[in-house]
Amino acid sequence: MTSPDGMNWTSQRSASQAEWTSVVYGNGIFVAVANGGMDDNRVMTSPNGIDWTMQESPPEEDNWNSVTFGMEKFVAIGVNTEEGETAMTSPNGMNWTLATATPLGAWSSVTYGNGTFVAVDLFSTSGNKVMTSPNGISWTTHASPIAGWFSVAYGMDLFVAVAYLGVGTNLVMTSPNGMNWTIHQSATIAAWTSVTYAEAEQIFVAVAGGGVGTNLVMTSPNGMNWTIQESAAAAQWVSVTYGNGTLVAVSLDGKVMTSQSS
């Protein structure tokens, strides 16, 4: 679905029936990846968000969870439960190349900032739940606080990750470089599913897929100190993004909520 303002939405046809998990915009094109579907291809592209075209993706892997854009390339990551590749890159969203052997893990989210791609892991039981890459091809794991990290974003020269599950409110971690991480307290215990950075407002915003009542949004001016905010409804909020002065969050049950700059 597409919207010119985050409030009025139009349903659009995807290129294929698939479990589309992530979409990003870069270099004049939208790119979406999927974690399952009716055929072997797990990528589609669009010049406008309305008209979508299926693209061939590497047949060896089909569980793609997240895609980002940086260094004039698209980078997607996914689940790697045995030795193999779980990252792929593309200069245009259409021609994809598998990265070299990447670390095992259920890599749930990837972002780009300050010359580095950073991905976080949801289910690994080890302390190496972060991997970084200078180019999207060669990846290195790093020690991190143990939690189910679901989403990572970059802003204010800082990487910020939020967790879907963990111990108490130890559900946020930050890093200046993607390699050295510090744990922080979230505003409340909740299943935090997505975090983004609103550049004009200079604030981080996270949403949750589960929690108490409508306490499903939290904000931070620095990624470290968080304040709870009421969501527009009690729903399983799964993703939040920012653009053109508006924050937009979507839920599993088809709800959308927005917040605009004052």
C-alpha positions in Angstrom: 0.0 0.0 0.0 1.1 3.6 -0.6 0.3 7.0 0.8 1.3 10.5 -0.1 0.9 11.7 3.5 0.8 8.6 5.8 -2.9 9.1 6.4 -4.6 8.2 3.1 -3.6 4.8 1.9 -4.1 2.9 -1.4 -3.7 -0.9 -1.7 -1.3 -1.9 -4.5 -0.6 -5.3 -6.0 2.8 -6.9 -5.2 4.7 -8.7 -7.9 4.1 -12.1 -6.2 2.4 -13.8 -3.3 5.2 -13.8 -0.7 5.9 -13.0 2.9 7.3 -9.5 2.3 9.4 -8.5 5.3 11.2 -5.4 4.5 11.3 -2.5 2.0 13.8 0.3 1.4 14.3 3.2 -1.0 17.6 4.0 -2.7 19.0 5.3 -5.9 15.6 6.0 -7.3 14.0 2.6 -6.7 12.1 0.7 -4.0 13.4 -2.7 -3.2 11.5 -5.3 -1.1 12.6 -8.7 0.1 10.6 -11.8 1.4 11.0 -14.6 3.9 8.9 -17.1 1.9 6.5 -17.2 -1.0 5.1 -19.1 -4.0 8.3 -19.3 -6.0 12.0 -19.2 -5.5 12.4 -15.5 -6.1 12.3 -13.3 -3.1 12.9 -9.7 -4.4 10.7 -7.2 -6.1 11.4 -3.7 -7.2 9.4 -0.6 -8.1 10.2 2.9 -9.5 7.2 4.4 -7.7 5.9 2.0 -4.9 2.9 1.2 -7.1 4.1 -0.9 -10.0 6.2 -3.9 -8.9 8.4 -6.3 -10.8 9.7 -9.6 -9.6 13.5 -10.0 -9.7 15.6 -13.1 -9.6 17.3 -13.7 -6.3 20.0 -16.3 -5.5 18.3 -19.7 -5.4 20.5 -21.0 -2.6 18.8 -18.8 0.0 15.2 -17.8 0.4 14.7 -16.4 3.9 15.4 -12.7 3.7 14.4 -10.6 6.6 15.7 -7.1 6.0 17.1 -4.9 3.3 19.0 -1.6 3.5 20.8 0.9 1.2 24.2 2.3 1.6 27.4 2.8 -0.4 25.4 2.9 -3.6 24.2 -0.7 -3.1 21.4 -2.7 -1.6 22.2 -5.2 1.1 19.8 -7.9 2.4 20.2 -10.3 5.3 18.3 -13.3 6.5 18.4 -16.6 8.4 21.5 -18.8 8.4 21.1 -22.0 10.4 24.0 -23.9 8.7 27.2 -23.0 7.0 26.3 -20.9 4.0 25.5 -17.4 2.8 22.9 -15.2 4.5 23.7 -11.8 2.9 23.4 -10.6 -0.6 24.2 -7.3 -2.4 22.9 -5.5 -5.5 23.9 -2.2 -7.2 20.4 -1.8 -8.7 18.0 -4.1 -6.9 17.8 -6.4 -9.9 21.1 -8.2 -10.1 22.0 -9.9 -6.8 25.2 -11.6 -5.6 25.5 -13.7 -2.5 28.1 -12.5 0.1 30.9 -14.7 1.2 30.2 -17.2 4.0 28.4 -15.3 6.8 28.1 -16.1 10.5 25.3 -18.4 11.7 22.3 -16.6 13.1 18.7 -15.5 12.7 19.7 -12.1 11.4 16.6 -10.0 11.7 17.5 -6.4 10.8 20.2 -4.6 8.9 21.1 -0.9 8.6 23.8 1.3 7.3 25.7 4.2 8.9 29.1 5.9 8.9 30.6 3.5 6.4 29.4 0.3 8.1 26.6 -2.2 7.6 25.3 -3.5 10.9 23.0 -6.5 11.4 21.4 -7.9 14.6 20.4 -11.4 15.6 17.0 -12.5 17.1 17.5 -16.0 18.4 21.2 -16.8 18.8 22.1 -18.1 22.3 25.7 -16.9 22.1 26.8 -13.4 22.9 27.8 -12.6 19.3 24.5 -11.2 18.2 25.8 -8.5 16.0 27.7 -8.6 12.7 29.3 -5.8 10.7 30.6 -5.3 7.2 32.5 -2.5 5.5 31.0 -3.5 2.1 28.0 -5.9 2.6 30.1 -8.8 1.4 32.6 -9.7 4.2 31.0 -9.9 7.7 32.4 -10.1 11.2 30.6 -11.0 14.4 30.9 -8.9 17.6 30.1 -9.5 21.2 26.8 -7.9 22.4 24.4 -8.1 25.3 22.3 -11.2 25.1 18.7 -10.5 24.0 16.4 -11.1 21.1 17.5 -8.1 19.0 14.8 -7.4 16.4 15.6 -4.0 14.8 18.6 -1.7 14.4 18.8 1.9 13.2 21.4 4.6 12.8 21.2 8.3 13.7 23.2 10.9 15.6 26.4 9.0 14.8 25.0 6.1 16.8 23.6 2.6 16.1 20.6 1.8 18.2 19.0 -1.7 18.5 15.8 -2.8 20.3 14.9 -6.2 21.5 11.7 -8.3 21.1 12.7 -10.3 24.2 15.2 -10.1 27.0 15.8 -9.8 30.7 13.6 -7.1 32.3 13.9 -3.8 30.6 17.4 -4.5 29.2 16.0 -4.2 25.7 18.0 -1.4 24.1 21.7 -1.3 23.2 23.8 1.4 21.5 27.1 1.5 19.7 29.2 4.3 18.1 30.7 1.9 15.6 28.7 -1.3 15.4 31.4 -3.2 17.3 31.3 -2.1 20.9 27.8 -2.2 22.5 26.3 -0.9 25.7 23.0 -2.1 27.2 20.3 0.5 28.2 16.9 0.3 29.8 13.9 0.5 27.7 11.0 2.7 28.9 9.0 -0.4 29.8 8.9 -4.2 29.3 7.5 -4.8 25.8 8.2 -6.7 22.6 10.0 -4.0 20.7 9.9 -4.7 17.0 11.2 -1.7 15.2 13.2 1.5 15.7 13.9 4.4 13.5 15.5 7.9 13.6 13.5 11.0 12.9 16.2 13.3 11.6 14.3 16.6 11.6 13.1 16.0 15.1 16.4 14.5 16.2 14.7 11.7 18.1 14.7 7.9 18.0 11.3 6.2 18.0 10.5 2.5 18.7 7.3 0.6 18.5 6.3 -2.7 20.1 4.4 -5.8 19.0 3.2 -6.5 22.5 3.1 -4.9 25.9 0.7 -3.4 28.4 -2.3 -1.5 27.0 -1.3 1.2 24.6 2.2 1.7 26.1 3.7 0.6 22.8 5.8 3.5 21.7 8.9 4.9 23.2 11.1 7.8 22.3 14.6 8.9 23.0 16.7 12.1 22.3 19.9 10.1 22.4 19.2 6.4 22.0 20.0 5.8 25.7 17.3 7.5 27.8 13.8 6.4 26.8 10.3 7.7 27.6 7.1 5.8 27.1 4.4 7.2 24.7 0.9 6.0 24.1 0.2 4.4 20.8 -2.9 5.3 18.9 -4.3 1.8 19.5 -3.4 -1.5 21.2 -2.1 -3.4 18.3 0.9 -5.5 17.2 3.0 -2.7 15.8 5.7 -4.3 13.6 7.4 -1.5 11.8 8.0 2.3 12.0 9.7 4.6 9.6 10.1 8.4 9.1 9.9 10.6 6.0 8.8 14.1 5.0 8.2 15.2 8.6 5.9 12.2 9.4 6.4 9.1 11.5 4.4 6.1 10.2 3.9 2.8 12.0 2.0 -0.3 10.7 0.6 -3.3 12.6 0.0 -7.0 11.8 -3.7 -6.5 11.8 -3.7 -3.7 9.2 -3.7 -0.6 11.4 -1.6 2.5 10.6 -0.7 5.3 13.0 1.1 8.5 12.2 2.8 11.3 14.1 3.7 14.6 12.4 6.1 17.3 13.2 4.6 20.2 15.2 
